[in-house]
Amino acid sequence: MRRKRAKPLRNASSPGWTVARLLGWWLLLGLACFAASTVTAAETKTLVFFGDSLTAGYGLLDPDEAYPALIQKKIESAGLPWHVVNAGLSGDTTAGGLRRLDWILRQKTDLIVLELGANDGLRGILPAVTRTNLRAIIERIRERRPGTIVVLAGMQVPTNLGPEHTRAFAAIYPELAKELNVPLIPFLLAGVGGRAELNQADGLHPTAAGHKILAENVWVVIKPLL
């Protein structure tokens, strides 16, 4: 009986062998990239700025000039795995913020900077009401999103409604921060409020240059938390 000759092993230099190896390499590379992107997406945390027109960047020509966008740039420069969401709504009050909070909390949140109350103060809303709403917002965040860090942005108002109202309003933020044990940005508009060259014509909303200072006021508080 004639013996069957064994088929020779395909040479590594043959076209079929090369294609097979390339396909295998591409498959492994694709799986590695997919795994890396999945891990990156899972590790990326979300920073939400929840506020009014100051956060929304009212009056600016470019939304990227608002302080939340400037914070995103600082985060990227520092190589930190955080994504910024600007949830600012012009004209919003603490009562309005409380009403729309559940919608905000539908998304993933790891840190929320709460910047509300300025419109309350300007409209003459009783400071006790503002305090109650801010407390309710913080408590609801903790209830719906356990583990989310809340940072409270302090605010002050002019004295046109009387010094007593101004003092009572300013006291809301440090007292509430101490009571609920949340980090405090002492005064969001520090270095900007009352300076005409850093505010728009209305004297209330910062210019792009003013927002750069706001970003620094925020960054010094939240950077250790990131």
KAVENJO-V668723 format. One record per pair of residues at least 4 apart in sequence whose ideal C-beta (glycine too) atoms are under 7 Angstrom apart, sorted by the first residue. I is the first residue (numbers start at 1). J is the second residue. Records with the same first field share a line. If there is no record, write none. Layout:
I->J ; J
This chain:
10->14 ; 16 ; 17
11->17
12->17
14->18
15->19
16->20
17->21
18->22
19->23
20->24
21->25
22->26
23->27
24->28
25->29
26->30
27->31
28->32
29->33
30->34
31->35
32->36
33->37
34->38
35->39
36->40
37->41
38->42
39->43
40->44
43->81
44->81 ; 82 ; 83
45->81 ; 82 ; 110
46->83 ; 85 ; 107 ; 108 ; 109 ; 110
47->82 ; 83 ; 84 ; 110 ; 111
48->85 ; 87 ; 104 ; 109 ; 112
49->55 ; 68 ; 84 ; 86 ; 87 ; 88 ; 113 ; 115
50->87 ; 97 ; 104 ; 112 ; 113 ; 114 ; 115
51->55 ; 88 ; 115 ; 116
52->56 ; 88 ; 89 ; 90 ; 91 ; 92 ; 115 ; 116 ; 118 ; 119
53->58 ; 88 ; 90 ; 91 ; 205
54->115 ; 118 ; 188 ; 205
55->68 ; 86 ; 88 ; 115
56->66 ; 86 ; 88 ; 89 ; 90
57->63 ; 65 ; 66 ; 88
58->90 ; 205
59->200 ; 205
60->65 ; 66 ; 208
63->69
64->69
65->69 ; 208 ; 211
66->86 ; 211
67->71 ; 211 ; 214 ; 215 ; 218
68->72 ; 84 ; 86
69->73
70->74 ; 211 ; 212 ; 215
71->75 ; 84 ; 215 ; 218 ; 219
72->76 ; 84
73->77
74->78 ; 219
75->80 ; 82 ; 84 ; 226
80->226
82->226
87->104
91->119
92->96 ; 97 ; 116 ; 119
93->97 ; 119 ; 120
94->98 ; 116 ; 117 ; 120 ; 130 ; 133 ; 134
95->99 ; 133
96->100
97->101 ; 116 ; 137
98->133 ; 136 ; 137
100->104
101->105 ; 137 ; 140
105->109 ; 141 ; 144 ; 145
109->145 ; 148
110->148
111->148 ; 149 ; 151 ; 222 ; 225
112->141 ; 148 ; 150
113->151 ; 153 ; 218 ; 222
114->137 ; 138 ; 150 ; 151 ; 152 ; 153
115->153 ; 188
116->134
117->121 ; 130 ; 134 ; 155 ; 172
118->122 ; 155 ; 157
119->123
120->125 ; 130
121->155 ; 157 ; 169
122->157
124->161
125->129 ; 130
127->131 ; 168 ; 169 ; 172
128->132
129->133
130->134 ; 172
131->135 ; 172 ; 176
132->136
133->137
134->138 ; 172 ; 176
135->139 ; 176 ; 180
136->140
137->141
138->142 ; 150 ; 180 ; 182
139->143
140->144
141->145 ; 148 ; 150
142->146
149->225
150->182
151->182 ; 183 ; 185 ; 221 ; 222
152->173 ; 176 ; 177 ; 182 ; 184
153->185 ; 188
154->173 ; 174 ; 184 ; 185 ; 186 ; 187 ; 188
155->173 ; 188
156->170 ; 187 ; 193
157->166 ; 169
159->163 ; 166
161->165
162->166
163->167
164->168
165->169
166->170
167->171
171->175
172->176
173->177 ; 184
174->178 ; 184
175->179
176->180
177->182 ; 184
183->221 ; 225
185->217 ; 218 ; 221
186->190
188->214 ; 217
189->193 ; 214
190->217
191->213
192->198 ; 199 ; 206 ; 210 ; 213 ; 214
195->199
196->203
198->206 ; 207 ; 209 ; 210 ; 213
199->203 ; 204 ; 205 ; 206 ; 207 ; 210
200->205 ; 207
206->210 ; 211 ; 214
210->214
211->215
212->216
213->217
214->218
215->219
216->220
218->222
219->223
222->226
